[in-house]
Amino acid sequence: MGGKPRQSIGGLWNISFGFFGIQTGFALQNANVTRIFQSLGTSIDNLPLLWIAAPVTGLLVQPLVGHFSDRTWGKLGRRRPYFLAGALLATIALLAMPFAPGLIVAALLLWLLDGSLNITMEPFRAFVGDMLPNRQRTAGYAMQTAFIGAGAVAASLAPIVLSHVFGVASTAPAGEVPPSVRLAFQIGAGALLVAVLWTIVTTREYSPAEMAAFDGAEETGGDASPIVAPRGGTLWLVAGLAVAAVVEMAGLDKPLYILAGVLVAFGLAQMVHRVAAGHGKGDTVLGRILTDLATMPDGMKRLAVVQFCTWSALFILWIYTTPVVAQVAFHSIDPTAQAYADGADWVGVLFAVYNGIAALAAFLLPLLAGRIGRKATHMVGLFCGAAGFAMLPLIASPMLLLAPMVLIGVAWSSILTMPYAILSGLLPQRKLGIYMGLFNIFVVLPQLLVSSVMGAVGRLVSPGDPRWTLGVAAGSLVIAGLVTLAVREGDASSQ
């Protein structure tokens, strides 16, 4: 059998449409969770701690989902069972979050929402690689980006449209979430479920035999690669304990204990795996995940650094844009004030703009990548984002804030498209799910770092004034753009 057949525009649409729903959930989360937390009584400096649920969940969920989705085959196929399970759980979380009675429940629901969205999203990334020849993958990921942008625009605009067009109240007494936000989450839950079900119903995954034939290899039914037992477990364990000791002795913020815990857990996992491998029992889920992490292709390792720097910047944007815009452009730091509510609503507009620009730019990215290459295209996009981030805290006019959002939209389009298009050309097809899951660790780790560290740094640098954070984010994107030059692209031939 030859390579995978090219998909029509309709085929690309069906493969990617579920991402419209996934991003509806993510956009509601990103644009409104800070507002929900502040409505329930938290301070700016405590925001990173409450957001920490999301990256911890992704760190645990994505490698496991990637590992198991590579090995799943049933009536729904290989990836689609995960689409369905994640969509159902995310729908429940979206419906419940705006009605959370307190901060603890809201944080737990954020944990459920982010974990559920990750269960659905990670196999969607591998799904493009499963269904498309390599030469068509840039277009496939660009189509995903277009739906991501469209879903985010709809979700980001929902609260302000509901309040300004339909008269739904955008303010509420202290301790309550505004009705416009509640209704937006209910509409978003329905959109998420319908969009994911569309992809499940309209697509047919290739069978294991077909995938093996496309790869030109015999179907093995498993992973025959040798188990690797890394030696660095003790060093990771010591590093985690050292971080915990410094936090205790210096009286630093308690969220840093979570970072220390992650380092300790990673070290212990490596040590346990090494002992098991020494007794001939290393071929486990943990062993396979650690083996694949240790044997990542060199190009993927460099691209992981790019992702780490990129997503550090993005997580800062999502946490701090609402208080920055409310303070600088609407002159309010009081979450219960109308001016702050207007600022928060305007952030929804700004997020809609950058996502709308991303959706439009997605159609141009394959053309630009065809001329200058995928990594050069990504570098240009990241530099645009850095300029936009640097401009945000300097602009006091709400309308002029649209300008940096255009630049951020170009960057967002590239972030959602080019790294995955590059990566898919570097990876073996039979491990596409696990490597996509491991790759997303470098999306999650910076979020964990930001959540653990930024609150403490903020209290030292500028208590109650988060404007400086966007300058840090701009610098992180510049570093990511420069590191992109060191990434080696894989063979773009058909597969």
VENDAMO-V285872 format. One record per residue. RES is the residue in one small letter. SS is DSSP state (A for helix, B for strand, O for the rest). PHI is phi in whole degrees, 0 to 359 (999 if undefined). D_FIRST is the distance of its C-alpha to the first C-alpha in Angstrom with 2 decimals. Layout:
# VENDAMO-V285872
res = [RES & RES]
ss = [SS & SS]
phi = [PHI & PHI]
d_first = [D_FIRST & D_FIRST]
This chain:
# VENDAMO-V285872
res = [m & g & g & k & p & r & q & s & i & g & g & l & w & n & i & s & f & g & f & f & g & i & q & t & g & f & a & l & q & n & a & n & v & t & r & i & f & q & s & l & g & t & s & i & d & n & l & p & l & l & w & i & a & a & p & v & t & g & l & l & v & q & p & l & v & g & h & f & s & d & r & t & w & g & k & l & g & r & r & r & p & y & f & l & a & g & a & l & l & a & t & i & a & l & l & a & m & p & f & a & p & g & l & i & v & a & a & l & l & l & w & l & l & d & g & s & l & n & i & t & m & e & p & f & r & a & f & v & g & d & m & l & p & n & r & q & r & t & a & g & y & a & m & q & t & a & f & i & g & a & g & a & v & a & a & s & l & a & p & i & v & l & s & h & v & f & g & v & a & s & t & a & p & a & g & e & v & p & p & s & v & r & l & a & f & q & i & g & a & g & a & l & l & v & a & v & l & w & t & i & v & t & t & r & e & y & s & p & a & e & m & a & a & f & d & g & a & e & e & t & g & g & d & a & s & p & i & v & a & p & r & g & g & t & l & w & l & v & a & g & l & a & v & a & a & v & v & e & m & a & g & l & d & k & p & l & y & i & l & a & g & v & l & v & a & f & g & l & a & q & m & v & h & r & v & a & a & g & h & g & k & g & d & t & v & l & g & r & i & l & t & d & l & a & t & m & p & d & g & m & k & r & l & a & v & v & q & f & c & t & w & s & a & l & f & i & l & w & i & y & t & t & p & v & v & a & q & v & a & f & h & s & i & d & p & t & a & q & a & y & a & d & g & a & d & w & v & g & v & l & f & a & v & y & n & g & i & a & a & l & a & a & f & l & l & p & l & l & a & g & r & i & g & r & k & a & t & h & m & v & g & l & f & c & g & a & a & g & f & a & m & l & p & l & i & a & s & p & m & l & l & l & a & p & m & v & l & i & g & v & a & w & s & s & i & l & t & m & p & y & a & i & l & s & g & l & l & p & q & r & k & l & g & i & y & m & g & l & f & n & i & f & v & v & l & p & q & l & l & v & s & s & v & m & g & a & v & g & r & l & v & s & p & g & d & p & r & w & t & l & g & v & a & a & g & s & l & v & i & a & g & l & v & t & l & a & v & r & e & g & d & a & s & s & q]
ss = [O & O & O & O & O & O & O & O & A & A & A & A & A & A & A & A & O & A & A & A & A & A & A & A & A & A & A & A & A & A & A & A & A & A & A & A & A & A & A & O & O & O & O & A & A & A & A & A & A & A & A & A & A & A & A & A & A & A & A & A & A & A & A & A & A & A & A & A & A & A & A & O & O & B & O & O & B & O & O & A & A & A & A & A & A & A & A & A & A & A & A & A & A & A & A & A & A & O & O & O & O & O & A & A & A & A & A & A & A & A & A & A & A & A & A & A & A & A & A & A & A & A & A & A & A & A & A & A & A & A & A & O & O & A & A & A & A & A & A & A & A & A & A & A & A & A & A & A & A & A & A & A & A & A & A & A & A & A & A & A & A & A & A & A & O & O & O & O & O & O & O & O & O & O & O & O & O & O & A & A & A & A & A & A & A & A & A & A & A & A & A & A & A & A & A & A & A & A & A & A & A & A & O & O & O & O & O & A & A & A & A & A & A & A & A & O & O & O & O & O & O & O & O & O & O & O & O & O & O & O & O & O & A & A & A & A & A & A & A & A & A & A & A & A & A & A & A & A & A & A & O & O & O & O & A & A & A & A & A & A & A & A & A & A & A & A & A & A & A & A & A & A & A & A & A & A & A & A & O & O & O & O & O & O & A & A & A & A & A & A & A & A & A & A & O & O & O & A & A & A & A & A & A & A & A & A & A & A & A & A & A & A & A & A & A & A & A & A & A & A & A & A & A & A & A & A & A & A & O & O & O & O & O & O & O & O & O & A & A & A & A & A & A & A & A & A & A & A & A & A & A & A & A & A & A & A & A & A & A & A & A & A & A & A & A & A & A & A & A & A & A & A & O & A & A & A & A & A & A & A & A & A & A & A & A & A & A & A & A & A & A & A & O & O & O & O & O & O & O & O & A & A & A & A & A & A & A & A & A & A & A & A & A & A & A & A & A & A & A & A & A & A & A & A & O & O & O & O & A & A & A & A & A & A & A & A & A & A & A & O & A & A & A & A & A & A & A & A & A & A & A & A & A & A & A & A & A & A & A & A & A & O & O & O & O & O & O & A & A & A & A & A & A & A & A & A & A & A & A & A & A & A & A & A & O & O & O & O & O & O & O & O & O & O & O]
phi = [999 & 281 & 288 & 297 & 290 & 292 & 267 & 286 & 301 & 297 & 295 & 300 & 300 & 296 & 298 & 255 & 299 & 303 & 293 & 302 & 290 & 302 & 286 & 302 & 295 & 297 & 292 & 299 & 296 & 294 & 274 & 235 & 294 & 302 & 298 & 297 & 300 & 291 & 297 & 271 & 112 & 276 & 262 & 302 & 292 & 266 & 302 & 301 & 298 & 289 & 283 & 293 & 302 & 297 & 293 & 298 & 297 & 299 & 299 & 276 & 282 & 296 & 297 & 294 & 296 & 299 & 299 & 286 & 291 & 293 & 249 & 271 & 209 & 209 & 297 & 273 & 107 & 261 & 259 & 295 & 302 & 285 & 305 & 291 & 299 & 296 & 295 & 295 & 293 & 295 & 299 & 299 & 295 & 296 & 293 & 271 & 303 & 293 & 256 & 300 & 281 & 192 & 296 & 296 & 295 & 298 & 295 & 295 & 290 & 298 & 300 & 297 & 297 & 293 & 296 & 294 & 296 & 292 & 301 & 280 & 290 & 301 & 294 & 297 & 296 & 290 & 302 & 298 & 296 & 296 & 267 & 240 & 292 & 305 & 295 & 255 & 287 & 300 & 295 & 295 & 290 & 294 & 296 & 302 & 298 & 299 & 289 & 300 & 297 & 296 & 296 & 291 & 300 & 299 & 289 & 292 & 278 & 306 & 299 & 288 & 294 & 297 & 278 & 269 & 261 & 256 & 75 & 285 & 299 & 255 & 236 & 207 & 300 & 306 & 92 & 234 & 271 & 304 & 302 & 297 & 289 & 299 & 293 & 300 & 292 & 292 & 296 & 297 & 298 & 294 & 297 & 299 & 295 & 295 & 295 & 293 & 298 & 302 & 296 & 299 & 283 & 264 & 242 & 233 & 283 & 292 & 288 & 304 & 294 & 295 & 297 & 296 & 294 & 299 & 280 & 70 & 227 & 286 & 284 & 262 & 77 & 189 & 250 & 266 & 291 & 292 & 284 & 244 & 244 & 301 & 264 & 272 & 302 & 297 & 296 & 295 & 297 & 297 & 298 & 296 & 296 & 294 & 299 & 298 & 295 & 296 & 300 & 291 & 288 & 269 & 66 & 282 & 299 & 298 & 303 & 294 & 296 & 293 & 300 & 299 & 297 & 296 & 297 & 297 & 298 & 294 & 296 & 296 & 299 & 295 & 293 & 299 & 296 & 295 & 295 & 297 & 297 & 294 & 258 & 75 & 238 & 273 & 275 & 238 & 301 & 300 & 298 & 294 & 295 & 293 & 297 & 295 & 295 & 287 & 250 & 303 & 302 & 303 & 298 & 292 & 297 & 292 & 293 & 296 & 297 & 301 & 297 & 301 & 292 & 297 & 281 & 300 & 295 & 295 & 292 & 299 & 302 & 290 & 284 & 252 & 298 & 300 & 294 & 293 & 295 & 299 & 285 & 279 & 261 & 238 & 57 & 215 & 237 & 259 & 299 & 269 & 276 & 297 & 298 & 294 & 299 & 296 & 296 & 296 & 297 & 292 & 299 & 301 & 295 & 299 & 294 & 296 & 296 & 292 & 288 & 296 & 298 & 298 & 297 & 288 & 296 & 302 & 284 & 267 & 302 & 300 & 293 & 294 & 297 & 294 & 268 & 245 & 96 & 292 & 288 & 295 & 299 & 293 & 299 & 300 & 299 & 294 & 295 & 299 & 297 & 300 & 297 & 296 & 298 & 295 & 283 & 308 & 282 & 260 & 250 & 263 & 265 & 304 & 293 & 291 & 295 & 295 & 297 & 296 & 291 & 297 & 295 & 295 & 297 & 298 & 297 & 298 & 300 & 292 & 299 & 277 & 245 & 292 & 301 & 284 & 294 & 295 & 297 & 298 & 278 & 258 & 248 & 290 & 301 & 291 & 242 & 297 & 294 & 294 & 290 & 295 & 294 & 294 & 299 & 286 & 302 & 277 & 270 & 279 & 305 & 296 & 294 & 297 & 296 & 298 & 297 & 278 & 255 & 297 & 298 & 294 & 297 & 299 & 292 & 277 & 277 & 202 & 302 & 76 & 236 & 270 & 299 & 298 & 298 & 287 & 293 & 299 & 297 & 299 & 297 & 296 & 291 & 298 & 300 & 300 & 297 & 291 & 293 & 305 & 298 & 274 & 281 & 261 & 284 & 278 & 295 & 265 & 291 & 290 & 222]
d_first = [0.00 & 3.78 & 6.82 & 8.82 & 10.55 & 14.19 & 16.77 & 19.84 & 23.31 & 23.70 & 20.62 & 21.99 & 25.33 & 24.29 & 22.46 & 25.60 & 28.52 & 29.38 & 30.48 & 33.31 & 34.76 & 34.19 & 35.97 & 38.70 & 39.49 & 39.37 & 41.48 & 44.11 & 44.25 & 44.53 & 47.07 & 49.23 & 49.24 & 51.75 & 53.86 & 53.65 & 54.65 & 57.54 & 58.63 & 58.88 & 61.13 & 59.29 & 60.25 & 58.19 & 58.42 & 56.97 & 53.91 & 51.59 & 52.53 & 51.58 & 48.27 & 47.36 & 45.81 & 42.76 & 41.63 & 42.50 & 40.33 & 37.33 & 37.83 & 37.58 & 35.05 & 32.20 & 31.20 & 31.48 & 29.42 & 26.73 & 26.76 & 26.69 & 24.20 & 21.56 & 22.37 & 23.08 & 21.28 & 23.30 & 23.90 & 23.82 & 20.70 & 20.66 & 22.78 & 24.56 & 27.10 & 28.46 & 28.68 & 30.85 & 33.05 & 33.82 & 34.60 & 37.03 & 38.88 & 39.06 & 40.50 & 43.23 & 44.06 & 44.35 & 46.66 & 48.85 & 49.19 & 51.70 & 53.92 & 54.08 & 57.72 & 57.76 & 56.05 & 54.80 & 53.08 & 51.63 & 50.22 & 48.71 & 47.10 & 45.70 & 44.22 & 42.62 & 41.41 & 39.85 & 38.22 & 36.79 & 35.45 & 33.82 & 32.17 & 30.59 & 30.02 & 28.30 & 25.19 & 25.11 & 24.67 & 21.68 & 20.35 & 19.84 & 17.79 & 15.68 & 15.13 & 15.04 & 13.46 & 16.18 & 17.56 & 18.42 & 19.93 & 23.41 & 23.51 & 22.34 & 25.06 & 27.47 & 27.00 & 27.82 & 30.81 & 31.98 & 32.08 & 33.71 & 36.33 & 36.93 & 37.34 & 39.63 & 41.72 & 42.31 & 43.17 & 45.34 & 47.34 & 47.83 & 51.04 & 52.81 & 51.87 & 53.10 & 56.33 & 57.15 & 55.88 & 56.31 & 59.22 & 57.74 & 59.78 & 58.32 & 60.97 & 62.05 & 64.75 & 64.20 & 61.90 & 59.95 & 56.73 & 57.32 & 56.40 & 54.17 & 51.96 & 51.90 & 50.83 & 48.15 & 46.61 & 46.69 & 44.96 & 42.36 & 41.63 & 40.84 & 38.64 & 36.62 & 35.97 & 35.09 & 32.65 & 30.69 & 30.65 & 29.23 & 26.07 & 25.83 & 26.25 & 24.13 & 20.87 & 18.18 & 16.51 & 12.97 & 13.45 & 13.53 & 10.73 & 8.42 & 10.05 & 9.67 & 5.91 & 6.40 & 9.21 & 7.94 & 10.83 & 12.28 & 13.69 & 17.37 & 18.97 & 21.31 & 22.42 & 23.17 & 24.70 & 28.44 & 31.11 & 33.31 & 36.90 & 38.44 & 42.12 & 43.31 & 44.11 & 47.85 & 47.97 & 46.31 & 48.73 & 51.73 & 50.67 & 50.49 & 53.87 & 55.34 & 54.26 & 55.79 & 58.99 & 59.34 & 58.88 & 61.58 & 64.07 & 63.74 & 63.68 & 60.47 & 58.53 & 57.24 & 53.65 & 53.33 & 53.49 & 50.08 & 48.66 & 50.42 & 49.00 & 45.42 & 46.06 & 47.74 & 44.97 & 42.29 & 44.48 & 45.11 & 41.43 & 40.70 & 43.69 & 42.75 & 39.22 & 40.63 & 43.02 & 40.36 & 38.05 & 41.08 & 41.44 & 37.82 & 37.21 & 35.38 & 32.01 & 32.98 & 31.97 & 34.61 & 33.55 & 29.89 & 30.96 & 33.53 & 31.18 & 28.60 & 31.56 & 32.92 & 29.70 & 28.69 & 27.29 & 30.23 & 29.09 & 28.98 & 32.51 & 33.88 & 32.27 & 33.86 & 37.25 & 36.60 & 35.77 & 38.87 & 41.19 & 39.63 & 39.88 & 43.36 & 44.41 & 42.72 & 44.28 & 47.66 & 47.13 & 46.41 & 49.34 & 51.98 & 51.46 & 53.44 & 56.57 & 56.41 & 56.23 & 58.86 & 61.15 & 60.77 & 60.27 & 61.94 & 64.57 & 64.09 & 63.25 & 64.28 & 61.32 & 63.72 & 64.97 & 63.95 & 63.30 & 60.82 & 59.11 & 58.92 & 57.38 & 54.81 & 53.95 & 53.65 & 51.20 & 49.03 & 49.29 & 48.54 & 45.44 & 44.37 & 44.87 & 42.78 & 39.97 & 40.28 & 40.15 & 37.06 & 35.34 & 36.29 & 35.47 & 31.94 & 31.13 & 32.53 & 30.92 & 27.52 & 29.63 & 31.90 & 29.18 & 27.58 & 31.00 & 32.40 & 29.55 & 28.84 & 31.53 & 34.23 & 33.58 & 34.05 & 37.19 & 38.76 & 38.10 & 39.72 & 42.75 & 43.21 & 43.25 & 45.80 & 48.11 & 47.86 & 48.66 & 51.63 & 53.05 & 52.93 & 56.06 & 58.07 & 57.99 & 60.63 & 59.75 & 57.27 & 56.03 & 55.58 & 53.33 & 50.65 & 50.30 & 48.99 & 46.68 & 44.93 & 44.28 & 43.15 & 40.78 & 39.08 & 38.77 & 37.47 & 34.71 & 33.56 & 34.03 & 31.74 & 28.98 & 28.93 & 29.11 & 26.05 & 24.09 & 25.24 & 24.61 & 21.02 & 20.22 & 22.11 & 20.66 & 17.97 & 15.83 & 17.08 & 20.62 & 20.53 & 22.97 & 25.51 & 25.60 & 26.11 & 28.84 & 30.41 & 30.28 & 32.28 & 34.95 & 35.97 & 36.41 & 38.51 & 40.63 & 42.37 & 43.18 & 44.76 & 46.68 & 47.94 & 48.95 & 50.80 & 52.50 & 53.15 & 55.87 & 57.86 & 57.49 & 58.53 & 61.72 & 62.60 & 61.66 & 62.58 & 63.38 & 62.49 & 61.18 & 57.37 & 57.16 & 56.61 & 53.31 & 51.51 & 52.68 & 51.05 & 47.82 & 47.97 & 48.40 & 45.43 & 43.17 & 44.55 & 43.64 & 40.10 & 39.73 & 41.02 & 38.77 & 35.71 & 36.40 & 35.65 & 32.11 & 29.37 & 26.34 & 22.85 & 20.21 & 19.46 & 16.35 & 13.26 & 11.26]
